Amino acid sequence: MLLMGPIPPAYTGQSVAFNTIATYIKEKNPVTIIDISNADSIINAIRLYLRISYYMLFNRYSVIYFTCSRSLFGSFKDFVLIFWARLTNTKVVNHLHGADFKTFYNGLPYLYKKMMKWTYSYINKSIVLLDGMEKEFSDFPAMKIEVIANGYTKDLDQCPLLIPEQPRTSVNLLYLSNLMVSKGIINLLKAMEVLFPAHPELTLTIAGKIYPDHLSSLKATEDEFNGLYQQLKKLYPHQIEYVGVCSGEPKRKLLWDSDVLILPTFYPTEALPLAIIEGMRTGNFIITCAHNYLPKVVKEENGVLIAPDSVDAIVNSVVDVCQHQDNLRRVQQYNIEHARQKYSEDAYIKSIWAVINN
């Protein structure tokens, strides 16, 4: 088998999910793994295209599994891979992790769109994360679609199954994602300027790496984040902490020690953030936005959906959580069992493996 996708330490939901599958398969089958994490320059991209061509020329694969790109530059590698798959009559399974493939495809230049039509029409099966995401491939009616949700990594099952009966005296918020304007981190910090003075029982821990997006450059995001964070840290030193990128045991402890996973995202490609699933398994109430497919993930029993790109909505949702701690504990406990039943790593691997194996 040939597997192509991103591998951490660039920690995203897509890279963690791909690494989970790659690790499982390589323990059981002969496999070639192509890491696409560093194909962010023309030279590295050309090296990647040559590696793909080399592997496809000198090996015979039963199936190719890859995570598709949704950018013009990134899609070149998909074209190269599927071109060779066509020539060698190799079956292809594609895994979509974002909510914007159709937008990307419809925005392609005319001739390249024709090329991608020819390319993607060859794919045997595509995997999407949620019901409704099938429409992302509506331009390819012959493509078979499987719906498989992401799963949390098995190490989180080391966390207890019961929320402590003794209520905490504080309400601990956790932001666990890339620090981008469209992920809501700046709005969250602005909301804390209102919340901290009125609610000394609140704490906020922030974990993640600063990234640019379509709204703000890297430097602008760094400057705005650092300015807001340092001001809050000066005024409320015991209520806010930025811990940077977090993984393994420190990440597991952060998740278990928090009460509310807050991700006020309006990121254009957001589909099923792994952080939300991880938050559920570790007994967190979820606050996120009614954006893209998130209403299919977070229901009333899991937390609350708020208006996208709204500081006031963040403030109001957190105040409501603080005022109804009985409901907070109930939701926290519900989310643990909900995640174990719906988003376990074993179920995720079994479902993906079944698609690839068939």
N, C-alpha and C positions, 0 to 999 in steps of 0.2 A: 504494500500500500504506500501511497505517497500522500502526506499531509502537509498542507501549507497554510500558515497563519502566524499571528504574533505570539511571542513568548515573553513573559516577564523577565527582567524587572520593570519594564514599562507597564505598570499595573493599571489595566482597564478591565471592565467586565469581559470584553472580547478576548483579551490575552489570557486571563485566568481561566475562562471557559475552554479555550482552545488547548491550553496547557494541560488541563484536567483530562481531556480526551486523548491527547498525544501521549501522556504518561501512561494511561491505561493500555492503549493499543500497543505501545512499544514493548510492554512487558509480555505480550501474548503473541505478537506477529512480527515477521520481518517488515520493517517500515523505514521509509525515508521521510525525515522531517525538515521542511524548509521554513526557517524563521524569517518573517518579513518585517520584523520590528525596526531594522535599521535601513530600510529602503527609502530614506527620506531625502536623498540627493540623487542627481542624475548619475553620478559614478556608481553609487551603491545600487541604484535601480538597474543599471546595465549589468552589473555583476550578478544581480538576482536573475535577470532574464537569461544570462548565460548558464547559471546553475540549473535553472528549470530545464533548459534545452539539453544540457549535458545529462541530467538524470533521465529525462524522457527518451533520449537517444540510446542510452546504454543500459537501460533497465526495462523490464516488462512488468507493469503494474496491473493488478486486478481492478483497483478502484482508486480514484483520487478524491480526497476530501479537502475542501478549502473554505476559508471565510472570505466572502466577496468584498470588494472595495466599493465605495460610493463616491469616489472622486475621479476626475479625469486622469490625473497622474497615476493614481493607484490602480486604476482599471487596466493599465497596460499589462501588468503582470498577469491579471486574470485572462486577458486575451492570449498572451503567450502560452499560458498553461493549458487552456482549453483548445487552442490551435493544435498543440502536440497531442492532446487527448483525442481529438478528431482523427488525426493522422494515424494514431496507433490503436484506434477503436477501444479506448479505455473509458470505462464508466466513470461518471463524475457526480459527486454529491457536494452541493453548495450550502453554506450556512450563513444566513443573514442575521446580523446582530443589531442593525439600526433601523430607523423608521423612515428612511429617506431614499430607498433605492429607486422608486418610481420617479421621484423628483429629479434625482441624478440622471436617470436614463432619458427622461423627456427633455432635459436641458442639454443633451449632447449635440455637438455639431452634426449636421445631416449625414455626411459620409461616415463619420465614426459611429454614429448611431446605427447605421446599416451594418457596420462591422460587428458591433456588439449584439445586434439582433441575431446575426448568423452565429455568433459565439455562444450566447446564452440559450439559444434554441437547442443546442446539443446537450445541455445539462439534463441528466436523468431525474434527479430529485433535488429540491431545495428545502431547507429547514428554516422555519421562521419561529419566533419566540412566543407569539400569542395569536389567538383567534382574531381574525380581522387583518392580520399582516399579510395574508395571502394576496391581498390587492396590490402589494408591492410588485408582484410578478404578473399582473394582469395582462401585460403585453406579450406573455408567453403562455398561451392557453394550453399547450401540450405538456407543460412542465408539471410534474407531480409535486405536491406540496405536503410537507409534514409539519405539524405544530408541536414543538418541544420547548418548554420553558427552561430557562437557565436553572442551575442548581448551586447551592452553597457548597463550599469545600468541606470535606469530611471532618477536618480538625475542629470545626465549630460544634460537632456533636460531643466534644469534651465539656461543653458548657452544661450546667444543670438543666433539668426539665421543669423546675418550679421556680417561680419568682419568690424571693424571700417574703415570708408572711409579715414581718415587721416592716412597715412602710419607711422609706428613706425620708430624712428631714429635708433633703434637697430634691430638685428635679434636674436631672443631668441630661442636657442636650448634646447630641453628637452629629457633626457634619463630617461625612466620610466619602469623599469623592475628589475628582480633580477640581482645583480652585479656578473656576472660570466665571466670568460675569453671567453667562447664560445658564450656568448651573445654580445661580442664585446666591453665591457666597457674599457678594457685595450687599445685596438686599438684606441678607441675614445679619451682617454686621451693623447695618443701619437700624435694623429692628432691635438689636440688642442695646443700642443707645437709648431706646425707649423702655425696654424691658428690665434691664439691670437695676436702674434706680428704684423701680416700683416693686421688684421681686428679688430680694436678696437671696432667696432660696434657689435661684436659677444658676446653673453653671453651663458653660458651652466649651466643648473640646472640638477642635478643628484638625482634621487629618487629611492630607493630600498634597499634591504638587501643583504649583501655579502654572497655568497654561493660557495661551492666547485663544481667542475664538473670533467669530465673525463680528462681535461687538467691540472688541478691545484688543490691542496689541499686548504682547507679553510685558513690556515695560510699563505700559499704562495700567495693566492689571496689577502688577507687582506694586507699583506706587500707590494705587488706591487701596489695595488690600493692606499693605504695611501701614499706611497712614491711619486707617480706621482701626486696625488691630492694636497698634501701639497706643492710640488714645484710650481705647477701652481697657487695655492692660494697665495703663497708668492709673485710671480711675477705679478699676475693679480688678485688682491683681489676683484675687483668689477665685474669681468667677469665670475667667476665660483663659484658655491655653491653646496654643498652636503647636502641634507635635510633628509636623512634616509628614513625609510618607511613612506609612505604618503597615507592617505585615507580620505574619506568624503570631507568636504568643502575645506580643504587645497589642496587636490589633484585636485579637480575641478578647483580651482583658478590657480594652476600650469599649468594645461592643457590649460585653456583659455588664460593665459598670455604668452604662448609660441607660436612661429610661426612654428617651425619644430619639429616634433617628430622623433628622430633619434634612430634607433635600429639596429645596424650593426651586426645582429646575424647570427651565423653559428652553433647554438646549434643543435645537431643531431636530437632531437625529435620535433623541431619547426614545427608547422602547421599553426595555425591562432592566433597569439598573440593578446590578448585582448587589450593590450596597443595601438596597431595600430588602432583598431576600435575606441577606446576612443579618440585617437589623431584626427582621421577624424571628429568625431562628434563635437569636440571642435575647429575645424578650423585650423588644423595643416597640413602642407606639410609633407609628409612621406618620410624619407630616411631609407631604409632597404636593405637587401641583396637578390640577386637572388639565393635563397636557399630553398630546399624542395618545399613546395606548395606556397611560398610567391609570386611568379609571377602571381598566380591566384587571389591574393588579391590586390596587388599594381600595378596599370597600370600607363601609362604615365600621365593620367589625375589626378592621386592621389599623384604623387611624383616621386621618382626615385629609381630604383634598382641598386645596386652596386655589385662589385665582393666581395665574402666572404673573410674574414680574410685578409683585405688589408687596411693598414693605408693610403696609397696614394689614394685609391678609396674614402675614407671618406673625405680627404682633398679636392679632386677635386669636389666632389658633393656639399660640403658646399660652396666652392668658387663660383660655378655656381649659387647656390641659391642667394648668396649675390649680384651677378652681374646681376641678372634678377628678380628684386623685383616685377615687374608687373606680371610676371608669378607666382611668389610666392603667391601674393594676389589672383590671379585667382584660383589657385589650392586650397588654403585655403577655399575659398567660396564654390567651387564645393564639397569639401569633407564633409562639413556640411550637405548639402542636400543628398549627396550620402549615408552617414551613416544613416540618418534619414529614408531613403527609404529602405535600405537593412539590417541594423543591429540594429533596435530598440529593446528594451527589450520586448515590447508587442508582436512583431512579433516572437521573439525567444521563449517566453513562450507559445504562441499559437501553434507554430509548435511542440515543445516538448510535450506539453499536448495532442495534437492530436495523436501523436505516442503512448504515454503511455495509453491513454484512449481507443485506439482501440485494 
